Amino acid sequence: MDVKCFGCFTITVVYSHAQDPVICASCSSILCQPTGGKARLTEGCSFRRKN
């Protein structure tokens, strides 16, 4: 899925079952955290599913 950073609005591709924290390449803020299953998005991030 595409995740838009809440700080700099850069779009990053994130896998739904990511096992490591995903960090924005531009501003180094954390976009999502692993939970053991699906990754949990950080509050304020918006996303779009890919088909």
C-alpha positions as CSV (number, residue, x, y, z in Angstrom):
1,M,0.0,0.0,0.0
2,D,1.0,3.6,-0.5
3,V,1.5,5.5,2.8
4,K,1.6,9.3,2.9
5,C,3.9,10.8,5.6
6,F,2.1,13.1,8.0
7,G,5.1,15.4,8.2
8,C,6.4,16.0,4.7
9,F,3.6,14.3,2.6
10,T,6.0,12.0,0.8
11,I,4.5,8.7,-0.5
12,T,6.3,5.5,0.5
13,V,5.4,1.9,-0.4
14,V,4.8,-0.2,2.7
15,Y,3.9,-3.9,2.8
16,S,0.9,-4.8,5.0
17,H,2.9,-7.4,7.0
18,A,6.1,-5.4,7.4
19,Q,8.3,-6.9,10.2
20,D,10.5,-3.8,10.8
21,P,9.4,-0.2,11.5
22,V,9.1,1.7,8.2
23,I,10.8,5.2,8.3
24,C,10.2,8.1,5.9
25,A,13.2,8.6,3.6
26,S,12.8,12.4,3.6
27,C,12.1,13.4,7.2
28,S,12.9,10.1,9.2
29,S,9.6,9.9,10.9
30,I,8.1,6.5,11.7
31,L,5.3,5.5,9.3
32,C,4.3,2.2,10.7
33,Q,5.1,-0.3,13.5
34,P,5.1,-4.1,13.3
35,T,2.6,-5.9,15.6
36,G,3.3,-9.5,14.9
37,G,0.6,-9.7,12.2
38,K,-0.2,-6.7,10.1
39,A,1.7,-3.4,10.5
40,R,0.0,-0.6,12.5
41,L,0.1,2.8,10.8
42,T,1.2,5.8,12.9
43,E,-1.6,8.1,13.8
44,G,-1.9,10.9,11.1
45,C,-0.7,8.8,8.2
46,S,-3.1,8.2,5.3
47,F,-2.9,5.2,3.0
48,R,-4.1,3.8,-0.3
49,R,-4.4,0.1,-1.2
50,K,-2.8,-1.1,-4.4
51,N,-4.8,-3.5,-6.6
